[in-house]
Amino acid sequence: MFDATAIVWYGAICGALAALAPSLGGRNRRVLVGVIVGIVAATLLPGVRGALGL
């Protein structure tokens, strides 16, 4: 089961943080990379938590 709120939250946070990372290129590209990383992290989080018994 996916928590859509967590996916959106991590996407927004990572997107905002990536906007401050100049090594990734232009602002739009940094935001896109951050959103993708956030979505992947949020998608994998429940499995990691389950594997760790959290």
C-alpha distance matrix in Angstrom:
0.0 3.8 6.7 9.3 12.1 11.8 11.8 14.8 16.4 16.5 17.7 20.4 21.5 21.8 23.5 25.9 26.7 27.2 29.6 31.8 31.8 34.9 34.7 32.0 34.3 34.4 32.3 30.2 29.4 28.5 26.2 24.5 24.1 22.8 20.1 19.1 19.1 17.1 14.3 14.4 14.5 11.6 9.4 11.0 11.2 8.3 9.9 13.2 12.8 11.9 14.8 17.0 16.3 15.5
3.8 0.0 3.8 5.9 8.8 8.4 8.1 11.1 12.8 12.9 13.9 16.6 17.9 18.2 19.8 22.2 23.1 23.6 26.0 28.2 28.4 31.4 31.4 28.7 31.0 30.8 28.7 26.6 25.9 25.0 22.5 20.9 20.8 19.3 16.5 15.7 16.0 13.7 10.9 11.6 11.8 8.6 6.9 9.5 9.6 7.9 10.2 13.0 12.8 13.0 15.8 17.6 17.4 16.1
6.7 3.8 0.0 3.8 5.4 5.4 6.5 8.9 10.0 10.9 12.4 14.4 15.6 16.6 18.2 20.2 21.3 22.3 24.4 26.6 27.2 30.4 30.8 28.2 30.4 30.1 27.5 25.7 25.4 24.2 21.4 20.4 20.5 18.5 15.7 15.8 15.9 12.9 10.8 12.3 11.8 8.1 8.1 10.8 9.8 8.7 11.9 13.9 13.1 14.1 17.1 18.2 17.8 15.7
9.3 5.9 3.8 0.0 3.8 5.5 5.0 6.2 8.4 10.0 10.5 12.2 14.2 15.3 16.2 18.3 19.9 20.7 22.4 24.9 25.7 28.7 29.4 26.6 28.4 27.7 25.1 23.0 23.1 22.1 19.1 18.0 18.7 16.8 13.6 14.1 15.0 12.0 9.6 12.1 12.4 8.8 9.1 12.5 12.1 11.8 14.8 16.7 16.3 17.6 20.4 21.5 21.4 19.2
12.1 8.8 5.4 3.8 0.0 3.8 5.5 5.3 6.0 8.6 9.8 10.5 12.1 14.1 15.1 16.5 18.2 19.7 21.1 23.3 24.6 27.7 28.8 26.4 28.2 27.3 24.3 22.7 23.1 21.7 18.5 18.3 19.0 16.5 13.6 15.0 15.4 11.8 10.6 13.5 12.8 9.3 11.0 14.0 12.7 12.8 16.3 17.5 16.6 18.4 21.3 21.7 21.6 18.9
11.8 8.4 5.4 5.5 3.8 0.0 3.8 5.5 4.9 6.0 8.2 9.7 10.4 11.8 13.7 15.2 16.2 17.7 19.7 21.5 22.4 25.8 26.5 24.3 26.5 26.1 23.3 22.0 21.9 20.2 17.4 17.1 17.2 14.4 12.1 13.2 12.7 9.1 8.5 10.8 9.5 6.0 8.4 10.9 9.3 10.1 13.5 14.2 13.6 15.8 18.4 18.6 18.9 16.3
11.8 8.1 6.5 5.0 5.5 3.8 0.0 3.8 5.5 5.4 6.0 8.5 10.0 10.6 11.9 14.2 15.4 16.0 18.1 20.4 20.9 24.0 24.5 21.9 24.0 23.6 21.1 19.4 19.1 17.7 15.0 14.1 14.3 12.1 9.3 9.9 10.2 6.9 5.2 8.1 8.0 5.0 6.7 9.9 9.7 11.0 13.7 14.7 15.0 17.0 19.2 20.0 20.7 18.5
14.8 11.1 8.9 6.2 5.3 5.5 3.8 0.0 3.8 5.6 5.0 6.1 8.6 10.0 10.3 12.2 14.2 15.1 16.4 19.0 20.1 23.0 24.1 21.5 23.1 22.1 19.2 17.5 17.9 16.7 13.4 13.1 14.1 11.7 8.6 10.5 11.4 8.1 7.2 10.8 10.9 8.4 10.4 13.6 13.2 14.6 17.5 18.3 18.4 20.6 22.8 23.4 24.0 21.5
16.4 12.8 10.0 8.4 6.0 4.9 5.5 3.8 0.0 3.8 5.4 5.2 6.2 8.5 9.8 10.7 12.3 14.0 15.5 17.5 18.9 22.1 23.4 21.3 23.2 22.3 19.3 18.2 18.7 16.7 13.7 14.2 14.8 11.6 9.5 11.9 11.7 8.0 8.7 11.9 10.7 8.5 11.5 14.0 12.7 14.5 17.6 17.7 17.4 20.1 22.3 22.2 22.9 20.1
16.5 12.9 10.9 10.0 8.6 6.0 5.4 5.6 3.8 0.0 3.8 5.4 5.1 5.9 8.2 9.8 10.4 11.7 14.0 15.7 16.5 19.8 20.7 18.6 20.9 20.6 17.9 17.1 16.9 14.6 12.1 12.5 12.1 8.9 7.5 9.3 8.3 4.6 6.3 8.9 7.4 6.2 9.6 11.5 10.5 13.1 15.7 15.4 15.7 18.7 20.3 20.3 21.6 19.0
17.7 13.9 12.4 10.5 9.8 8.2 6.0 5.0 5.4 3.8 0.0 3.8 5.6 5.3 5.9 8.5 9.9 10.3 12.1 14.6 15.3 18.2 19.1 16.6 18.4 17.9 15.2 13.9 13.7 12.0 9.2 9.1 9.5 6.7 4.2 6.7 7.2 4.2 5.3 8.6 8.7 8.0 10.5 12.9 13.0 15.5 17.8 17.9 18.7 21.3 22.8 23.2 24.6 22.3
20.4 16.6 14.4 12.2 10.5 9.7 8.5 6.1 5.2 5.4 3.8 0.0 3.8 5.6 5.1 6.1 8.6 9.8 10.7 13.1 14.7 17.6 19.2 17.1 18.5 17.4 14.1 13.3 14.1 12.1 8.8 10.0 11.1 8.0 6.3 9.8 10.2 7.4 9.1 12.4 12.0 11.1 14.0 16.3 15.9 18.3 20.9 20.8 21.1 24.0 25.7 25.7 27.0 24.3
21.5 17.9 15.6 14.2 12.1 10.4 10.0 8.6 6.2 5.1 5.6 3.8 0.0 3.8 5.4 5.2 6.2 8.5 10.0 11.4 13.0 16.4 17.9 16.4 18.3 17.7 14.6 14.6 15.0 12.2 9.7 11.6 11.6 7.9 7.8 11.0 10.0 7.3 10.2 12.7 11.3 11.1 14.5 16.1 15.1 18.0 20.5 19.7 19.9 23.2 24.6 24.1 25.6 22.8
21.8 18.2 16.6 15.3 14.1 11.8 10.6 10.0 8.5 5.9 5.3 5.6 3.8 0.0 3.8 5.4 5.0 5.9 8.5 10.1 10.6 14.0 14.9 13.1 15.5 15.4 12.8 12.8 12.4 9.4 7.7 9.2 8.3 4.5 5.6 8.2 6.8 5.3 8.8 10.6 9.6 10.6 13.6 14.8 14.5 17.8 19.7 18.8 19.8 22.9 23.8 23.6 25.6 23.2
23.5 19.8 18.2 16.2 15.1 13.7 11.9 10.3 9.8 8.2 5.9 5.1 5.4 3.8 0.0 3.8 5.5 5.1 6.3 9.1 10.1 12.8 14.3 12.0 13.5 12.7 9.8 9.4 9.7 7.1 4.4 6.6 7.1 4.1 4.7 8.1 8.4 7.5 10.0 12.4 12.4 13.1 15.6 17.4 17.5 20.6 22.5 22.0 23.0 26.0 27.1 27.1 29.0 26.6
25.9 22.2 20.2 18.3 16.5 15.2 14.2 12.2 10.7 9.8 8.5 6.1 5.2 5.4 3.8 0.0 3.8 5.5 5.2 7.2 9.5 12.3 14.6 13.2 14.4 13.3 10.0 10.7 11.7 8.8 6.6 9.8 10.4 7.3 8.4 11.9 11.6 10.3 13.2 15.6 15.0 15.5 18.4 20.1 19.6 22.7 24.9 24.0 24.7 27.9 29.0 28.6 30.4 27.7
26.7 23.1 21.3 19.9 18.2 16.2 15.4 14.2 12.3 10.4 9.9 8.6 6.2 5.0 5.5 3.8 0.0 3.8 5.3 5.5 7.0 10.5 12.4 11.6 13.6 13.4 10.8 12.2 12.3 8.6 7.9 10.9 10.2 7.0 9.5 12.2 10.9 10.2 13.7 15.3 14.2 15.4 18.5 19.4 18.9 22.3 24.2 22.8 23.7 27.1 27.8 27.1 29.2 26.7
27.2 23.6 22.3 20.7 19.7 17.7 16.0 15.1 14.0 11.7 10.3 9.8 8.5 5.9 5.1 5.5 3.8 0.0 3.8 5.2 5.1 8.1 9.5 8.1 10.1 10.3 8.2 9.5 8.8 5.0 5.4 8.2 7.1 5.0 8.3 10.4 9.6 10.1 13.3 14.5 14.2 16.0 18.5 19.4 19.7 23.2 24.6 23.4 24.8 28.0 28.4 28.2 30.5 28.3
29.6 26.0 24.4 22.4 21.1 19.7 18.1 16.4 15.5 14.0 12.1 10.7 10.0 8.5 6.3 5.2 5.3 3.8 0.0 3.8 5.6 7.5 10.1 9.0 9.6 8.5 5.6 7.7 8.5 5.3 5.3 9.0 9.2 7.8 10.2 12.9 12.8 13.0 15.8 17.6 17.5 18.9 21.4 22.7 22.9 26.2 27.9 26.9 28.1 31.3 31.9 31.6 33.8 31.5
31.8 28.2 26.6 24.9 23.3 21.5 20.4 19.0 17.5 15.7 14.6 13.1 11.4 10.1 9.1 7.2 5.5 5.2 3.8 0.0 3.8 6.1 9.1 9.4 10.5 10.2 8.1 11.1 11.4 8.0 8.9 12.4 11.8 10.2 13.1 15.5 14.7 15.0 18.2 19.6 19.0 20.6 23.4 24.2 24.0 27.6 29.1 27.7 28.8 32.2 32.6 31.9 34.3 31.9
31.8 28.4 27.2 25.7 24.6 22.4 20.9 20.1 18.9 16.5 15.3 14.7 13.0 10.6 10.1 9.5 7.0 5.1 5.6 3.8 0.0 3.8 5.6 6.3 8.2 9.4 8.5 11.3 10.3 6.9 9.3 11.9 10.4 9.6 13.1 14.7 13.5 14.7 17.9 18.6 18.2 20.4 22.9 23.3 23.5 27.2 28.3 26.7 28.3 31.6 31.6 31.1 33.7 31.7
34.9 31.4 30.4 28.7 27.7 25.8 24.0 23.0 22.1 19.8 18.2 17.6 16.4 14.0 12.8 12.3 10.5 8.1 7.5 6.1 3.8 0.0 3.8 5.5 5.9 7.3 7.8 11.0 10.1 7.7 10.7 13.1 12.0 12.2 15.5 16.9 16.2 17.8 20.7 21.4 21.4 23.7 25.9 26.4 26.9 30.6 31.5 30.1 31.8 35.0 34.9 34.5 37.3 35.3
34.7 31.4 30.8 29.4 28.8 26.5 24.5 24.1 23.4 20.7 19.1 19.2 17.9 14.9 14.3 14.6 12.4 9.5 10.1 9.1 5.6 3.8 0.0 3.8 5.6 8.7 10.2 12.6 10.6 8.6 12.2 13.7 11.7 12.6 16.1 16.6 15.6 17.9 20.7 20.7 20.8 23.6 25.4 25.5 26.4 30.1 30.6 29.1 31.2 34.2 33.7 33.6 36.6 35.0
32.0 28.7 28.2 26.6 26.4 24.3 21.9 21.5 21.3 18.6 16.6 17.1 16.4 13.1 12.0 13.2 11.6 8.1 9.0 9.4 6.3 5.5 3.8 0.0 3.8 6.9 8.3 9.8 7.1 5.6 9.4 10.2 8.3 9.9 13.1 13.4 13.0 15.5 17.8 17.9 18.6 21.3 22.8 23.3 24.5 28.1 28.6 27.4 29.7 32.5 32.2 32.4 35.2 33.7
34.3 31.0 30.4 28.4 28.2 26.5 24.0 23.1 23.2 20.9 18.4 18.5 18.3 15.5 13.5 14.4 13.6 10.1 9.6 10.5 8.2 5.9 5.6 3.8 0.0 3.8 6.7 8.4 6.4 6.5 10.0 10.9 10.2 12.1 14.8 15.4 15.8 18.1 20.1 20.6 21.6 24.0 25.4 26.3 27.6 31.0 31.7 30.8 33.0 35.8 35.6 35.9 38.7 37.0
34.4 30.8 30.1 27.7 27.3 26.1 23.6 22.1 22.3 20.6 17.9 17.4 17.7 15.4 12.7 13.3 13.4 10.3 8.5 10.2 9.4 7.3 8.7 6.9 3.8 0.0 3.8 5.6 5.4 6.3 8.8 10.1 10.8 12.3 14.4 15.6 16.6 18.3 20.2 21.4 22.5 24.3 25.9 27.2 28.4 31.7 32.7 32.1 34.0 36.8 37.0 37.3 39.8 38.0
32.3 28.7 27.5 25.1 24.3 23.3 21.1 19.2 19.3 17.9 15.2 14.1 14.6 12.8 9.8 10.0 10.8 8.2 5.6 8.1 8.5 7.8 10.2 8.3 6.7 3.8 0.0 3.8 5.5 5.1 6.1 8.6 9.9 10.5 12.2 14.3 15.3 16.3 18.3 20.0 20.9 22.2 24.2 25.8 26.6 29.8 31.2 30.6 32.2 35.1 35.6 35.8 38.0 35.9
30.2 26.6 25.7 23.0 22.7 22.0 19.4 17.5 18.2 17.1 13.9 13.3 14.6 12.8 9.4 10.7 12.2 9.5 7.7 11.1 11.3 11.0 12.6 9.8 8.4 5.6 3.8 0.0 3.8 5.5 5.2 6.2 8.7 9.9 10.6 12.4 14.3 15.3 16.5 18.5 19.9 21.0 22.5 24.4 25.6 28.5 29.9 29.8 31.4 34.1 34.8 35.3 37.4 35.4
29.4 25.9 25.4 23.1 23.1 21.9 19.1 17.9 18.7 16.9 13.7 14.1 15.0 12.4 9.7 11.7 12.3 8.8 8.5 11.4 10.3 10.1 10.6 7.1 6.4 5.4 5.5 3.8 0.0 3.8 5.5 5.1 6.1 8.5 9.9 10.6 12.2 14.1 15.4 16.6 18.2 19.9 21.1 22.6 24.1 27.2 28.2 27.9 29.9 32.5 32.8 33.5 35.9 34.1
28.5 25.0 24.2 22.1 21.7 20.2 17.7 16.7 16.7 14.6 12.0 12.1 12.2 9.4 7.1 8.8 8.6 5.0 5.3 8.0 6.9 7.7 8.6 5.6 6.5 6.3 5.1 5.5 3.8 0.0 3.8 5.4 5.2 6.1 8.6 9.9 10.5 12.1 14.2 15.4 16.3 18.1 19.9 21.1 22.2 25.5 26.6 25.9 27.7 30.6 30.9 31.2 33.6 31.7
26.2 22.5 21.4 19.1 18.5 17.4 15.0 13.4 13.7 12.1 9.2 8.8 9.7 7.7 4.4 6.6 7.9 5.4 5.3 8.9 9.3 10.7 12.2 9.4 10.0 8.8 6.1 5.2 5.5 3.8 0.0 3.8 5.5 5.0 6.1 8.6 9.9 10.4 12.2 14.2 15.1 16.2 18.1 19.9 20.7 23.8 25.3 25.0 26.5 29.3 30.0 30.4 32.4 30.3
24.5 20.9 20.4 18.0 18.3 17.1 14.1 13.1 14.2 12.5 9.1 10.0 11.6 9.2 6.6 9.8 10.9 8.2 9.0 12.4 11.9 13.1 13.7 10.2 10.9 10.1 8.6 6.2 5.1 5.4 3.8 0.0 3.8 5.4 5.1 6.2 8.6 9.8 10.6 12.4 14.2 15.3 16.5 18.4 19.9 22.7 23.9 24.0 25.8 28.2 28.9 29.7 31.8 30.0
24.1 20.8 20.5 18.7 19.0 17.2 14.3 14.1 14.8 12.1 9.5 11.1 11.6 8.3 7.1 10.4 10.2 7.1 9.2 11.8 10.4 12.0 11.7 8.3 10.2 10.8 9.9 8.7 6.1 5.2 5.5 3.8 0.0 3.8 5.5 5.2 6.2 8.5 10.0 10.7 12.2 14.2 15.3 16.6 18.1 21.3 22.1 21.8 23.9 26.4 26.7 27.4 29.8 28.2
22.8 19.3 18.5 16.8 16.5 14.4 12.1 11.7 11.6 8.9 6.7 8.0 7.9 4.5 4.1 7.3 7.0 5.0 7.8 10.2 9.6 12.2 12.6 9.9 12.1 12.3 10.5 9.9 8.5 6.1 5.0 5.4 3.8 0.0 3.8 5.4 5.1 6.1 8.6 9.9 10.4 12.1 14.1 15.4 16.2 19.5 20.7 20.1 21.8 24.6 25.2 25.5 27.7 25.8
20.1 16.5 15.7 13.6 13.6 12.1 9.3 8.6 9.5 7.5 4.2 6.3 7.8 5.6 4.7 8.4 9.5 8.3 10.2 13.1 13.1 15.5 16.1 13.1 14.8 14.4 12.2 10.6 9.9 8.6 6.1 5.1 5.5 3.8 0.0 3.8 5.5 5.0 6.1 8.6 9.8 10.4 12.1 14.2 15.2 18.0 19.6 19.6 21.1 23.6 24.6 25.3 27.1 25.1
19.1 15.7 15.8 14.1 15.0 13.2 9.9 10.5 11.9 9.3 6.7 9.8 11.0 8.2 8.1 11.9 12.2 10.4 12.9 15.5 14.7 16.9 16.6 13.4 15.4 15.6 14.3 12.4 10.6 9.9 8.6 6.2 5.2 5.4 3.8 0.0 3.8 5.4 5.1 6.2 8.5 9.9 10.5 12.3 14.1 16.9 17.8 18.1 20.1 22.3 23.0 24.0 26.1 24.6
19.1 16.0 15.9 15.0 15.4 12.7 10.2 11.4 11.7 8.3 7.2 10.2 10.0 6.8 8.4 11.6 10.9 9.6 12.8 14.7 13.5 16.2 15.6 13.0 15.8 16.6 15.3 14.3 12.2 10.5 9.9 8.6 6.2 5.1 5.5 3.8 0.0 3.8 5.5 5.2 6.1 8.5 9.8 10.6 12.0 15.3 16.1 15.7 17.8 20.3 20.6 21.3 23.7 22.2
17.1 13.7 12.9 12.0 11.8 9.1 6.9 8.1 8.0 4.6 4.2 7.4 7.3 5.3 7.5 10.3 10.2 10.1 13.0 15.0 14.7 17.8 17.9 15.5 18.1 18.3 16.3 15.3 14.1 12.1 10.4 9.8 8.5 6.1 5.0 5.4 3.8 0.0 3.8 5.5 5.0 6.0 8.4 9.9 10.4 13.5 15.1 14.8 16.2 18.9 19.8 20.3 22.2 20.2
14.3 10.9 10.8 9.6 10.6 8.5 5.2 7.2 8.7 6.3 5.3 9.1 10.2 8.8 10.0 13.2 13.7 13.3 15.8 18.2 17.9 20.7 20.7 17.8 20.1 20.2 18.3 16.5 15.4 14.2 12.2 10.6 10.0 8.6 6.1 5.1 5.5 3.8 0.0 3.8 5.4 5.1 6.0 8.6 9.9 12.3 13.8 14.4 15.9 18.0 19.2 20.3 21.9 20.3
14.4 11.6 12.3 12.1 13.5 10.8 8.1 10.8 11.9 8.9 8.6 12.4 12.7 10.6 12.4 15.6 15.3 14.5 17.6 19.6 18.6 21.4 20.7 17.9 20.6 21.4 20.0 18.5 16.6 15.4 14.2 12.4 10.7 9.9 8.6 6.2 5.2 5.5 3.8 0.0 3.8 5.5 5.1 6.2 8.5 11.2 11.7 12.1 14.4 16.3 16.9 18.2 20.3 19.1
14.5 11.8 11.8 12.4 12.8 9.5 8.0 10.9 10.7 7.4 8.7 12.0 11.3 9.6 12.4 15.0 14.2 14.2 17.5 19.0 18.2 21.4 20.8 18.6 21.6 22.5 20.9 19.9 18.2 16.3 15.1 14.2 12.2 10.4 9.8 8.5 6.1 5.0 5.4 3.8 0.0 3.8 5.4 5.3 6.0 9.4 10.4 9.9 11.8 14.3 14.9 15.6 17.7 16.2
11.6 8.6 8.1 8.8 9.3 6.0 5.0 8.4 8.5 6.2 8.0 11.1 11.1 10.6 13.1 15.5 15.4 16.0 18.9 20.6 20.4 23.7 23.6 21.3 24.0 24.3 22.2 21.0 19.9 18.1 16.2 15.3 14.2 12.1 10.4 9.9 8.5 6.0 5.1 5.5 3.8 0.0 3.8 5.5 5.2 7.6 9.8 10.2 11.0 13.4 14.9 15.7 17.0 15.2
9.4 6.9 8.1 9.1 11.0 8.4 6.7 10.4 11.5 9.6 10.5 14.0 14.5 13.6 15.6 18.4 18.5 18.5 21.4 23.4 22.9 25.9 25.4 22.8 25.4 25.9 24.2 22.5 21.1 19.9 18.1 16.5 15.3 14.1 12.1 10.5 9.8 8.4 6.0 5.1 5.4 3.8 0.0 3.8 5.7 6.9 8.1 9.7 11.2 12.5 14.0 15.6 16.9 15.7
11.0 9.5 10.8 12.5 14.0 10.9 9.9 13.6 14.0 11.5 12.9 16.3 16.1 14.8 17.4 20.1 19.4 19.4 22.7 24.2 23.3 26.4 25.5 23.3 26.3 27.2 25.8 24.4 22.6 21.1 19.9 18.4 16.6 15.4 14.2 12.3 10.6 9.9 8.6 6.2 5.3 5.5 3.8 0.0 3.8 5.8 5.6 6.4 8.7 10.2 10.8 12.5 14.4 13.7
11.2 9.6 9.8 12.1 12.7 9.3 9.7 13.2 12.7 10.5 13.0 15.9 15.1 14.5 17.5 19.6 18.9 19.7 22.9 24.0 23.5 26.9 26.4 24.5 27.6 28.4 26.6 25.6 24.1 22.2 20.7 19.9 18.1 16.2 15.2 14.1 12.0 10.4 9.9 8.5 6.0 5.2 5.7 3.8 0.0 3.8 5.5 5.1 6.0 8.5 9.9 10.5 12.1 10.6
8.3 7.9 8.7 11.8 12.8 10.1 11.0 14.6 14.5 13.1 15.5 18.3 18.0 17.8 20.6 22.7 22.3 23.2 26.2 27.6 27.2 30.6 30.1 28.1 31.0 31.7 29.8 28.5 27.2 25.5 23.8 22.7 21.3 19.5 18.0 16.9 15.3 13.5 12.3 11.2 9.4 7.6 6.9 5.8 3.8 0.0 3.8 5.5 5.0 6.1 8.6 9.9 10.3 9.2
9.9 10.2 11.9 14.8 16.3 13.5 13.7 17.5 17.6 15.7 17.8 20.9 20.5 19.7 22.5 24.9 24.2 24.6 27.9 29.1 28.3 31.5 30.6 28.6 31.7 32.7 31.2 29.9 28.2 26.6 25.3 23.9 22.1 20.7 19.6 17.8 16.1 15.1 13.8 11.7 10.4 9.8 8.1 5.6 5.5 3.8 0.0 3.8 5.4 5.0 6.1 8.6 9.7 10.0
13.2 13.0 13.9 16.7 17.5 14.2 14.7 18.3 17.7 15.4 17.9 20.8 19.7 18.8 22.0 24.0 22.8 23.4 26.9 27.7 26.7 30.1 29.1 27.4 30.8 32.1 30.6 29.8 27.9 25.9 25.0 24.0 21.8 20.1 19.6 18.1 15.7 14.8 14.4 12.1 9.9 10.2 9.7 6.4 5.1 5.5 3.8 0.0 3.8 5.4 5.1 6.2 8.5 8.6
12.8 12.8 13.1 16.3 16.6 13.6 15.0 18.4 17.4 15.7 18.7 21.1 19.9 19.8 23.0 24.7 23.7 24.8 28.1 28.8 28.3 31.8 31.2 29.7 33.0 34.0 32.2 31.4 29.9 27.7 26.5 25.8 23.9 21.8 21.1 20.1 17.8 16.2 15.9 14.4 11.8 11.0 11.2 8.7 6.0 5.0 5.4 3.8 0.0 3.8 5.5 5.2 6.0 5.0
11.9 13.0 14.1 17.6 18.4 15.8 17.0 20.6 20.1 18.7 21.3 24.0 23.2 22.9 26.0 27.9 27.1 28.0 31.3 32.2 31.6 35.0 34.2 32.5 35.8 36.8 35.1 34.1 32.5 30.6 29.3 28.2 26.4 24.6 23.6 22.3 20.3 18.9 18.0 16.3 14.3 13.4 12.5 10.2 8.5 6.1 5.0 5.4 3.8 0.0 3.8 5.4 4.9 5.9
14.8 15.8 17.1 20.4 21.3 18.4 19.2 22.8 22.3 20.3 22.8 25.7 24.6 23.8 27.1 29.0 27.8 28.4 31.9 32.6 31.6 34.9 33.7 32.2 35.6 37.0 35.6 34.8 32.8 30.9 30.0 28.9 26.7 25.2 24.6 23.0 20.6 19.8 19.2 16.9 14.9 14.9 14.0 10.8 9.9 8.6 6.1 5.1 5.5 3.8 0.0 3.8 5.5 7.8
17.0 17.6 18.2 21.5 21.7 18.6 20.0 23.4 22.2 20.3 23.2 25.7 24.1 23.6 27.1 28.6 27.1 28.2 31.6 31.9 31.1 34.5 33.6 32.4 35.9 37.3 35.8 35.3 33.5 31.2 30.4 29.7 27.4 25.5 25.3 24.0 21.3 20.3 20.3 18.2 15.6 15.7 15.6 12.5 10.5 9.9 8.6 6.2 5.2 5.4 3.8 0.0 3.8 5.6
16.3 17.4 17.8 21.4 21.6 18.9 20.7 24.0 22.9 21.6 24.6 27.0 25.6 25.6 29.0 30.4 29.2 30.5 33.8 34.3 33.7 37.3 36.6 35.2 38.7 39.8 38.0 37.4 35.9 33.6 32.4 31.8 29.8 27.7 27.1 26.1 23.7 22.2 21.9 20.3 17.7 17.0 16.9 14.4 12.1 10.3 9.7 8.5 6.0 4.9 5.5 3.8 0.0 3.8
15.5 16.1 15.7 19.2 18.9 16.3 18.5 21.5 20.1 19.0 22.3 24.3 22.8 23.2 26.6 27.7 26.7 28.3 31.5 31.9 31.7 35.3 35.0 33.7 37.0 38.0 35.9 35.4 34.1 31.7 30.3 30.0 28.2 25.8 25.1 24.6 22.2 20.2 20.3 19.1 16.2 15.2 15.7 13.7 10.6 9.2 10.0 8.6 5.0 5.9 7.8 5.6 3.8 0.0
